Amino acid sequence: MAHIRPFRALRPQQQLVEQVATLPYDVMNTAEAKAMAEGNPNSFLHVSRAEIDLPEEVDIHSTTVYAKANENFRKLIADGVLIQEEKPCYYIYAQTMNGRRQFGIAACSSIDDYFSDIIKKHEYTRPEKELDRIQHMEAVQAHVGPIFLTYPTNNTIKEIVETVTSATSPTYDFTAVDDVTHQLWVINEDALIQKISTVFSLEIPFTYIADGHHRAASAAKVGLKLRENGGNTTDEYNYFLSVLFPSDELAIMDYNRLVKDLNGHSVAEFLDKIKLNFEMSNISDIEAKPEQPNQFGMYLDGQWYRLTAKSNIVKSDPIGILDVTILQENILSPLLNINDPRTDTRIDFVGGIRGLGELKKRVDSGEHQIAFALYPVSLEQLIAIADSGNVMPPKSTWFEPKLRDGLLCHLF
């Protein structure tokens, strides 16, 4: 069963929350982060993307950047921008986007659950991204961005959430520049805290990483390292910051692909090879978004195409049926020689929140030569694959809205 516990959150002063809370560190590049934080010394990007406060020539993975992150973090604390809760609490974190609302329980999840697969994964991680977050966590001695978990919907937790949110006003309530509304309620009553802990320990057999595989892996490894270096199993580093949402409230968006070149093929040759396994037609940009599984949008040489997988390449197993697998096994690997998308520098990934216009823009700019738009994976597929012990191809899922960095931090 799942083991969670309350924690003494380090969080922004109520009147400063909009200045502090930011998008996660990994959904923007350095230039975008610098622009977002410009003129705002309280932006948490000064911690999560500390390279924005250093000369451009500094390697973003250098010890200088991590030291700067710690310096900026300690300054936010010293200046009273961030304050720590007096006692361990749970928190209800609600997000509203395009009329859809989801309620999560912010808590600390066990690293032992991570290693024993009570916290289930659906993606492999990239070693260099793990190392980045490990070094960042070790520098600031805190979890500063939550892992996005989901769990089978539980009526008792739903009732608690409804009771708290209907009876009291949120501590935080703001709408960010991307039009996502964020609300936070503090649960500090001992009886209610105990009830939440008990429900998870008795009624929730597994939780699932929806978003944040690298943060989770890094937090678990940092915790284990500290434990092995003289710590114990009860210290704060044995638990990492998470927000747990019921599965019936979540939605997955598409996660699309860009490739820098055609692996030596001419455009005509490449299109001929595509036709071996896909039905292909020229379409306008407004028709490019796939409308069903096994359908893809492809942008090449100034033209959008619709690709529909022929039945002979669609497998029936949980992994083979995924559109990300169909694309990988029939185009990316055999035609474009991208055999490991986790490490190949010729491929890039774009979350569906940026729209298909982002794919067209980056191909038209010459940065990439071809783009693929995919149909989203379903949450049922994600859970089935995680339960089977399998993993999806890299970058299969994109969840929105994103949890805000800096809204809640966990000191360890």
Secondary structure as GFF3:
##gff-version 3
##sequence-region A 1 412
A	DSSP	beta_strand	4	5	.	.	.	ID=ss1
A	DSSP	beta_strand	10	12	.	.	.	ID=ss2
A	DSSP	three_ten_helix	14	16	.	.	.	ID=ss3
A	DSSP	alpha_helix	17	20	.	.	.	ID=ss4
A	DSSP	three_ten_helix	25	27	.	.	.	ID=ss5
A	DSSP	alpha_helix	30	37	.	.	.	ID=ss6
A	DSSP	alpha_helix	45	48	.	.	.	ID=ss7
A	DSSP	three_ten_helix	50	53	.	.	.	ID=ss8
A	DSSP	alpha_helix	63	78	.	.	.	ID=ss9
A	DSSP	beta_strand	82	84	.	.	.	ID=ss10
A	DSSP	beta_strand	90	97	.	.	.	ID=ss11
A	DSSP	beta_strand	100	110	.	.	.	ID=ss12
A	DSSP	alpha_helix	111	115	.	.	.	ID=ss13
A	DSSP	beta_strand	119	120	.	.	.	ID=ss14
A	DSSP	alpha_helix	127	140	.	.	.	ID=ss15
A	DSSP	beta_strand	142	143	.	.	.	ID=ss16
A	DSSP	beta_strand	147	151	.	.	.	ID=ss17
A	DSSP	alpha_helix	155	167	.	.	.	ID=ss18
A	DSSP	beta_strand	172	175	.	.	.	ID=ss19
A	DSSP	beta_strand	181	187	.	.	.	ID=ss20
A	DSSP	alpha_helix	190	203	.	.	.	ID=ss21
A	DSSP	beta_strand	207	211	.	.	.	ID=ss22
A	DSSP	alpha_helix	213	228	.	.	.	ID=ss23
A	DSSP	three_ten_helix	236	238	.	.	.	ID=ss24
A	DSSP	beta_strand	239	246	.	.	.	ID=ss25
A	DSSP	three_ten_helix	247	249	.	.	.	ID=ss26
A	DSSP	beta_strand	252	253	.	.	.	ID=ss27
A	DSSP	beta_strand	255	259	.	.	.	ID=ss28
A	DSSP	alpha_helix	267	274	.	.	.	ID=ss29
A	DSSP	beta_strand	278	283	.	.	.	ID=ss30
A	DSSP	three_ten_helix	285	287	.	.	.	ID=ss31
A	DSSP	beta_strand	295	300	.	.	.	ID=ss32
A	DSSP	beta_strand	303	309	.	.	.	ID=ss33
A	DSSP	three_ten_helix	311	313	.	.	.	ID=ss34
A	DSSP	alpha_helix	323	327	.	.	.	ID=ss35
A	DSSP	pi_helix	328	332	.	.	.	ID=ss36
A	DSSP	beta_strand	347	351	.	.	.	ID=ss37
A	DSSP	three_ten_helix	352	354	.	.	.	ID=ss38
A	DSSP	alpha_helix	356	364	.	.	.	ID=ss39
A	DSSP	beta_strand	370	373	.	.	.	ID=ss40
A	DSSP	alpha_helix	379	388	.	.	.	ID=ss41
A	DSSP	beta_strand	398	399	.	.	.	ID=ss42
A	DSSP	beta_strand	410	411	.	.	.	ID=ss43
###
